[in-house]
Amino acid sequence: MEERVAYGKMAIFFDDWLTSAQLSSPVDSSQYRSGLFSLLAHISTIKADAAKDVAGNQNIEYLISRIRSSYGDSLYKFFGHPN
């Protein structure tokens, strides 16, 4: 499954339809990055609960890392490769 589809489904899980719609935008758009930022905020709110479980905390940290990486990739695509 493509990451942005998975991110959109996570937003729906959080009952955040606006974020889900933003994540359907082109990857290099500011709407997509805004959706990633909103999704990251949702994930961060559950991080405290995951701290009680080592495996859960590792999964949350990995997910946060992937979302941040996707945000960076979006910026890279927006600004292009500097030559």
C-alpha positions as CSV (number, residue, x, y, z in Angstrom):
1,M,0.0,0.0,0.0
2,E,1.3,3.5,-0.9
3,E,2.2,5.5,2.2
4,R,-0.1,8.4,1.5
5,V,-3.1,6.0,1.2
6,A,-2.1,4.5,4.6
7,Y,-1.8,8.0,6.1
8,G,-5.2,8.9,4.7
9,K,-6.7,5.8,6.3
10,M,-5.1,6.6,9.6
11,A,-6.6,10.1,9.5
12,I,-10.0,8.5,8.9
13,F,-9.3,6.3,11.9
14,F,-8.8,9.4,14.0
15,D,-12.1,10.7,12.5
16,D,-10.3,13.6,10.9
17,W,-11.8,13.9,7.4
18,L,-10.1,17.2,6.6
19,T,-6.7,15.7,7.1
20,S,-7.7,12.7,5.0
21,A,-8.7,15.0,2.2
22,Q,-5.4,16.9,2.5
23,L,-3.4,13.7,2.3
24,S,-5.2,13.0,-1.0
25,S,-3.5,16.2,-2.5
26,P,-0.4,16.0,-4.7
27,V,2.6,14.9,-2.7
28,D,4.5,18.2,-3.4
29,S,1.6,20.4,-2.3
30,S,1.3,22.5,0.9
31,Q,-2.0,20.8,1.6
32,Y,-0.3,17.4,1.7
33,R,2.3,18.7,4.1
34,S,-0.4,20.2,6.3
35,G,-2.1,16.8,6.4
36,L,1.1,15.1,7.4
37,F,1.6,17.7,10.2
38,S,-2.0,17.1,11.4
39,L,-1.5,13.4,11.3
40,L,1.7,13.7,13.3
41,A,-0.1,15.7,15.9
42,H,-2.7,12.9,16.3
43,I,0.1,10.3,16.6
44,S,2.0,12.4,19.1
45,T,-1.1,12.5,21.4
46,I,-1.2,8.7,21.7
47,K,2.6,8.5,22.2
48,A,2.2,8.9,26.0
49,D,0.1,5.8,26.2
50,A,2.6,3.9,24.1
51,A,5.4,4.7,26.5
52,K,3.9,2.2,28.9
53,D,4.6,-0.6,26.4
54,V,8.1,-1.0,24.9
55,A,6.9,-2.6,21.6
56,G,4.1,0.0,21.3
57,N,6.6,2.8,21.8
58,Q,8.9,1.5,19.2
59,N,6.1,1.3,16.7
60,I,5.0,4.8,17.4
61,E,8.5,6.1,17.1
62,Y,8.9,4.3,13.8
63,L,5.6,5.8,12.5
64,I,6.6,9.3,13.6
65,S,9.9,8.8,11.8
66,R,8.2,7.7,8.6
67,I,5.8,10.7,8.6
68,R,8.7,13.1,9.1
69,S,10.5,11.4,6.3
70,S,7.4,11.8,4.0
71,Y,7.2,15.5,5.0
72,G,10.9,15.9,4.0
73,D,10.3,14.1,0.7
74,S,7.4,16.4,-0.1
75,L,9.5,19.5,0.5
76,Y,12.2,18.0,-1.7
77,K,9.7,17.4,-4.5
78,F,8.2,20.8,-4.1
79,F,11.5,22.7,-4.3
80,G,13.2,20.3,-6.7
81,H,16.7,19.1,-6.8
82,P,19.3,21.9,-6.4
83,N,21.8,21.7,-9.2
